[in-house]
């Protein structure tokens, strides 16, 4: 029989995106234990060091939420409800357990529902602080060591510092590859579309970190061979929001006649741009990275200086990306009932606009049913940008 063709690069990402979890199911049959998690605040280095494959639980904008609404209030974030709905419908029946952090209230307050309803062999809640001071960092290190001990007990081993250090190095390599991928978006026209980047990153959070490094490398090599070609000038757009785990919204913007060249999203820049410092005690570097380097609306940052200086401290990384990627306009994309990001909308919008970049604010319901309404507003925004 002829050998089966090896699918690599963008084609591999497409397969992993379209059949989300397919690789996890394959590995499960081979004896690999899979640990599901919600949110970018789960310290994946500890999961990897314990010998588990971390798997990001995501929702589905094409699937109506039905089963989840029998267990959760309908005012819970639609993304969280969709993730839970997918789990109840058996999409993630390969999981050995779940890890849920104290992110937003919708994630935190539904932990007991997840734990009780799914009844998996392992469940752990990471009580992550909401402030970034030294006392919070001390507390968080203890919380991470508790998680380390708990997961080690479930794995039947003690998670050593050496294993943690190797996991840190591995995940840092993955983040470096994502940063390299983003560099390809700086060209005019960008060498890779926003839709392709979204598809690759969503695929990457569904496979082992070592395989994701290989996938990202293949994509970078494939896209790098395209070369720059002349193209009509289009608006360069940055999308800011919470978790966008579907290509649908990014595709909508690009189909409307723009390039999505930058983001502050999960999975995206927020999740991959910062690395863990290599410290003698790996927990020190892990704690510092997740508490202080990952900038998200769920974390309160003590005010620094006057109001303008405080805004710069909180949102300066967005301005830097706007400058680096020559962004013409920003789309602020927030899900209904997403309080952490909703509360920050006025400040983010005024901060970015004060720097000279127009902003479109959209509130969505995490459903394909809203695409038509969103398209009309996006097209009007792009026309305004000229």
C-alpha positions as CSV (number, residue, x, y, z in Angstrom):
1,X,0.0,0.0,0.0
2,X,1.3,3.5,-0.7
3,X,2.3,5.6,2.3
4,X,-0.2,8.0,3.6
5,X,0.7,11.6,2.7
6,X,1.9,13.7,5.6
7,X,-0.3,16.7,6.2
8,X,1.8,19.7,7.4
9,X,1.6,23.4,7.8
10,X,-1.7,25.2,7.0
11,X,-3.3,22.1,5.8
12,X,-2.6,20.4,9.1
13,X,-3.9,23.4,11.0
14,X,-7.1,23.3,8.9
15,X,-7.6,19.6,9.9
16,X,-7.1,20.2,13.6
17,X,-9.4,23.3,13.5
18,X,-12.2,21.6,11.6
19,X,-12.2,18.5,13.8
20,X,-11.2,20.1,17.1
21,X,-9.9,17.5,19.5
22,X,-9.0,14.9,16.8
23,X,-5.4,14.7,17.9
24,X,-6.3,14.4,21.5
25,X,-8.6,11.4,20.7
26,X,-5.7,9.8,18.7
27,X,-3.3,10.2,21.6
28,X,-5.9,9.0,24.1
29,X,-6.1,5.7,22.3
30,X,-2.3,5.5,22.6
31,X,-2.4,5.9,26.4
32,X,-1.8,9.7,26.7
33,X,-3.7,11.3,29.5
34,X,-5.4,14.6,28.5
35,X,-6.2,17.4,31.0
36,X,-8.8,20.0,29.9
37,X,-8.5,23.6,31.0
38,X,-10.3,26.9,30.6
39,X,-8.6,30.3,30.2
40,X,-5.1,31.5,29.6
41,X,-4.4,31.6,33.3
42,X,-3.9,27.9,33.8
43,X,-0.2,27.3,34.3
44,X,0.4,24.8,31.4
45,X,4.0,24.2,32.4
46,X,2.8,22.3,35.5
47,X,0.4,20.2,33.5
48,X,3.1,19.4,30.9
49,X,5.7,18.6,33.6
50,X,3.2,16.1,35.2
51,X,3.1,14.2,32.0
52,X,-0.4,15.3,30.9
53,X,-1.3,16.9,27.6
54,X,-3.0,20.3,28.3
55,X,-6.1,20.7,26.1
56,X,-8.0,24.0,25.8
57,X,-11.7,23.5,26.1
58,X,-13.5,25.8,23.6
59,X,-17.1,26.5,22.5
60,X,-18.7,26.4,19.1
61,X,-20.4,29.4,17.6
62,X,-22.2,27.2,15.1
63,X,-23.8,25.0,17.8
64,X,-26.9,26.3,19.7
65,X,-26.5,26.1,23.5
66,X,-29.1,23.6,24.7
67,X,-27.8,21.2,27.4
68,X,-25.8,23.8,29.2
69,X,-28.9,26.0,29.8
70,X,-30.3,23.2,32.0
71,X,-27.4,23.5,34.4
72,X,-26.3,27.2,34.2
73,X,-28.0,30.5,34.3
74,X,-28.5,32.1,30.9
75,X,-26.9,35.3,32.1
76,X,-23.6,33.4,32.4
77,X,-21.1,34.4,29.7
78,X,-22.2,32.7,26.4
79,X,-18.6,31.6,25.8
80,X,-18.5,29.7,29.1
81,X,-21.9,28.2,28.5
82,X,-20.9,27.1,25.0
83,X,-17.8,25.4,26.4
84,X,-19.8,23.6,29.0
85,X,-22.5,22.7,26.4
86,X,-19.8,21.1,24.2
87,X,-18.6,19.1,27.2
88,X,-22.1,17.9,28.1
89,X,-22.6,16.8,24.5
90,X,-19.6,14.5,24.6
91,X,-17.1,16.5,22.5
92,X,-14.5,16.3,25.2
93,X,-15.1,12.8,26.5
94,X,-11.4,12.0,26.2
95,X,-10.5,14.2,29.2
96,X,-9.0,12.7,32.4
97,X,-9.8,15.9,34.3
98,X,-10.3,19.6,34.2
99,X,-8.4,22.6,35.6
100,X,-10.3,25.9,36.1
101,X,-8.7,29.1,37.4
102,X,-10.2,32.0,39.3
103,X,-10.5,34.2,36.1
104,X,-13.8,35.9,35.7
105,X,-16.9,35.2,37.8
106,X,-18.5,33.2,35.0
107,X,-15.6,30.8,35.0
108,X,-15.0,30.8,38.7
109,X,-18.6,30.4,39.9
110,X,-19.3,27.6,37.5
111,X,-16.4,25.4,38.7
112,X,-18.6,23.3,41.0
113,X,-21.1,22.8,38.1
114,X,-18.3,21.5,35.9
115,X,-16.9,19.3,38.7
116,X,-20.2,17.8,39.7
117,X,-21.8,17.4,36.3
118,X,-18.8,16.0,34.4
119,X,-17.7,13.8,37.3
120,X,-14.2,13.4,35.9
121,X,-11.4,11.6,37.8
122,X,-9.6,14.8,38.5
123,X,-10.7,18.4,39.0
124,X,-8.8,21.4,40.4
125,X,-9.6,25.0,41.0
126,X,-6.7,27.5,40.9
127,X,-7.4,30.4,43.3
128,X,-5.5,33.0,41.4
129,X,-5.3,36.5,43.0
130,X,-6.9,39.5,41.3
131,X,-4.2,42.0,42.3
132,X,-0.5,42.0,41.3
133,X,1.3,43.2,44.5
134,X,4.0,41.3,46.3
135,X,1.7,39.7,48.8
136,X,-0.5,38.5,46.0
137,X,2.6,37.0,44.3
138,X,3.5,35.2,47.5
139,X,0.0,33.8,47.9
140,X,-0.1,32.7,44.2
141,X,3.2,30.8,44.5
142,X,1.7,28.8,47.4
143,X,-1.4,28.2,45.2
144,X,0.7,26.9,42.4
145,X,2.6,24.6,44.7
146,X,-0.7,23.3,45.9
147,X,-1.7,22.6,42.3
148,X,1.7,21.0,41.7
149,X,1.3,18.7,44.6
150,X,-2.3,17.8,43.8
151,X,-1.6,17.1,40.1
152,X,1.5,15.1,41.0
153,X,-0.6,13.0,43.4
154,X,-3.1,12.3,40.6
155,X,-0.2,11.4,38.2
156,X,1.4,9.1,40.8
157,X,4.7,11.0,40.9
158,X,6.4,14.0,42.3
159,X,6.8,16.9,39.8
160,X,10.5,17.8,40.1
161,X,12.1,21.2,39.5
162,X,14.0,19.7,36.5
163,X,10.7,18.5,34.9
164,X,9.2,22.0,35.5
165,X,12.2,23.7,34.0
166,X,12.0,21.5,30.9
167,X,8.3,22.3,30.5
168,X,9.0,26.0,30.9
169,X,11.6,25.8,28.2
170,X,9.2,23.9,25.9
171,X,6.3,26.4,26.4
172,X,8.7,29.3,25.9
173,X,9.8,27.9,22.6
174,X,6.2,27.7,21.5
175,X,5.6,31.3,22.5
176,X,8.7,32.3,20.6
177,X,7.3,30.6,17.5
178,X,4.1,32.4,17.8
179,X,5.9,35.7,18.0
180,X,7.8,34.7,14.9
181,X,4.5,34.0,13.2
182,X,3.2,37.4,14.1
183,X,6.2,39.0,12.5
184,X,4.9,37.8,9.1
185,X,1.8,40.1,9.6
186,X,3.9,43.3,9.6
187,X,4.5,43.3,5.8
188,X,2.2,45.2,3.5
189,X,0.3,43.2,2.4
190,X,0.8,40.8,5.4
191,X,2.2,37.4,4.3
192,X,-0.4,35.6,6.4
193,X,-4.0,36.5,6.9
194,X,-5.7,37.0,10.2
195,X,-8.0,34.1,9.5
196,X,-5.0,31.8,8.9
197,X,-3.3,33.0,12.1
198,X,-6.5,32.4,14.1
199,X,-6.9,28.9,12.6
200,X,-3.3,28.0,13.4
201,X,-3.4,29.2,17.0
202,X,-6.8,27.5,17.7
203,X,-5.2,24.3,16.3
204,X,-2.1,24.8,18.5
205,X,-4.1,24.8,21.7
206,X,-5.6,21.3,20.9
207,X,-2.3,19.4,20.5
208,X,0.8,18.7,22.7
209,X,3.1,21.6,23.0
210,X,6.0,19.9,21.2
211,X,3.7,19.2,18.2
212,X,2.4,22.7,18.2
213,X,6.0,24.0,18.0
214,X,6.5,21.8,14.9
215,X,3.1,22.9,13.4
216,X,4.1,26.6,13.9
217,X,7.5,26.0,12.4
218,X,5.9,24.4,9.3
219,X,3.4,27.2,8.9
220,X,6.2,29.8,9.2
221,X,8.3,28.0,6.6
222,X,5.3,27.6,4.2
223,X,4.1,31.2,4.5
224,X,7.6,32.6,4.3
225,X,7.9,31.2,0.8
226,X,5.0,33.2,-0.4
227,X,7.0,36.4,-0.8
228,X,5.4,39.9,-0.9
229,X,3.1,40.6,-3.8
230,X,1.5,43.9,-4.8
231,X,-2.1,44.2,-3.5
232,X,-4.7,47.0,-3.2
233,X,-4.3,48.9,0.0
234,X,-6.7,47.8,2.7
235,X,-7.2,49.0,6.3
236,X,-5.0,47.2,8.8
237,X,-7.2,46.2,11.7
238,X,-6.4,45.1,15.3
239,X,-9.0,43.1,17.3
240,X,-9.1,43.4,21.1
241,X,-11.3,41.2,23.2
242,X,-11.5,38.1,25.4
243,X,-11.4,34.5,24.0
244,X,-12.1,34.2,20.2
245,X,-11.9,30.5,19.5
246,X,-13.5,30.6,16.0
247,X,-12.2,32.1,12.8
248,X,-15.7,33.4,11.9
249,X,-15.4,37.0,13.2
250,X,-11.8,37.5,11.9
251,X,-13.0,36.1,8.5
252,X,-15.9,38.5,8.6
253,X,-13.6,41.5,8.9
254,X,-11.2,40.3,6.1
255,X,-14.1,39.4,3.8
256,X,-15.4,43.0,4.3
257,X,-12.1,44.3,2.8
258,X,-9.5,44.7,5.5
259,X,-6.5,42.9,6.9
260,X,-6.5,41.7,10.5
261,X,-2.8,42.2,11.3
262,X,-2.8,42.3,15.1
263,X,-4.8,41.3,18.2
264,X,-5.0,41.3,21.9
265,X,-7.0,38.0,22.2
266,X,-6.9,34.5,23.6
267,X,-5.7,32.5,21.9
268,X,-3.5,35.2,20.5
269,X,-1.1,37.9,21.6
270,X,-2.3,38.0,25.2
271,X,-1.7,34.3,25.6
272,X,1.6,33.9,23.7
273,X,3.6,37.2,23.7
274,X,5.1,36.9,27.2
275,X,7.4,34.1,28.3
276,X,8.3,32.6,31.7
277,X,11.6,33.8,33.2
278,X,14.0,31.0,33.9
279,X,14.4,31.0,37.7
280,X,16.1,28.7,40.2
281,X,12.7,27.7,41.5
282,X,10.6,27.4,38.4
283,X,7.4,28.2,40.3
284,X,8.8,31.7,40.8
285,X,9.0,32.4,37.1
286,X,5.7,30.8,36.4
287,X,3.9,32.8,39.1
288,X,5.5,36.1,37.9
289,X,4.5,35.4,34.3
290,X,0.8,34.4,34.8
291,X,0.1,37.0,37.5
292,X,1.9,40.1,36.1
293,X,2.8,39.6,32.5
294,X,-0.5,38.3,31.1
295,X,-2.6,41.5,30.9
296,X,-6.3,40.9,31.1
297,X,-9.3,42.7,32.4
298,X,-9.8,40.2,35.2
299,X,-6.7,41.4,37.0
300,X,-6.7,44.7,38.9
301,X,-3.5,46.6,38.6
302,X,-2.6,49.1,41.3
303,X,-2.7,52.6,40.0
304,X,0.7,54.0,38.9
305,X,1.2,57.7,38.8
306,X,-1.6,60.0,37.4
307,X,-4.6,58.8,35.3
308,X,-2.7,59.0,32.0
309,X,0.3,57.1,33.4
310,X,-2.1,54.5,34.8
311,X,-3.7,54.0,31.4
312,X,-0.3,53.7,29.8
313,X,0.6,51.0,32.3
314,X,-2.6,49.0,31.7
315,X,-3.0,49.4,27.9
316,X,0.4,50.5,26.6
317,X,1.1,47.1,25.1
318,X,-1.9,47.7,22.9
319,X,-0.6,51.0,21.7
320,X,2.8,49.4,21.1
321,X,1.2,46.7,18.9
322,X,-0.8,49.4,17.0
323,X,2.5,51.2,16.2
324,X,4.5,48.0,15.4
325,X,1.9,46.6,13.1
326,X,0.9,49.9,11.6
327,X,-2.8,49.5,12.6
328,X,-5.3,51.8,11.0
329,X,-8.3,50.9,13.2
330,X,-9.2,48.8,16.2
331,X,-12.3,46.6,16.7
332,X,-13.1,46.2,20.4
333,X,-15.0,42.9,20.4
334,X,-16.8,42.0,23.7
335,X,-19.2,39.2,24.6
336,X,-22.5,39.9,26.2
337,X,-22.3,39.5,30.1
338,X,-18.4,39.7,30.0
339,X,-18.1,42.1,32.9
340,X,-14.2,42.3,33.2
341,X,-13.8,43.4,29.6
342,X,-17.1,45.3,29.6
343,X,-16.0,47.5,32.5
344,X,-12.8,48.4,30.6
345,X,-14.4,49.3,27.3
346,X,-14.7,53.1,28.0
347,X,-11.1,53.4,29.1
348,X,-9.7,51.2,26.4
349,X,-11.7,53.1,23.7
350,X,-10.8,56.6,25.0
351,X,-7.1,55.6,25.4
352,X,-6.7,54.2,21.9
353,X,-8.7,57.0,20.3
354,X,-6.6,59.6,22.2
355,X,-3.6,58.1,20.5
356,X,-5.2,58.8,17.1
357,X,-6.6,55.4,16.2
358,X,-10.3,55.0,15.5
359,X,-12.2,52.3,17.5
360,X,-15.3,50.3,16.7
361,X,-17.0,48.7,19.8
362,X,-19.1,45.6,19.2
363,X,-20.9,43.5,21.8
364,X,-21.7,40.0,20.5
365,X,-23.5,36.9,21.7
366,X,-21.0,34.2,20.7
367,X,-23.3,32.9,17.9
368,X,-23.2,32.8,14.1
369,X,-26.8,34.2,14.2
370,X,-25.3,37.7,14.8
371,X,-22.9,37.7,11.8
372,X,-25.2,39.7,9.5
373,X,-25.6,42.6,12.1
374,X,-21.9,42.6,12.8
375,X,-21.0,42.7,9.1
376,X,-23.0,45.8,8.6
377,X,-21.3,47.7,11.4
378,X,-17.8,46.4,10.4
379,X,-18.3,47.5,6.8
380,X,-19.5,51.0,7.9
381,X,-16.4,51.3,10.1
382,X,-14.1,50.3,7.2
383,X,-15.8,52.9,5.0
384,X,-15.1,55.5,7.6
385,X,-11.4,54.5,7.7
386,X,-11.4,55.1,3.9
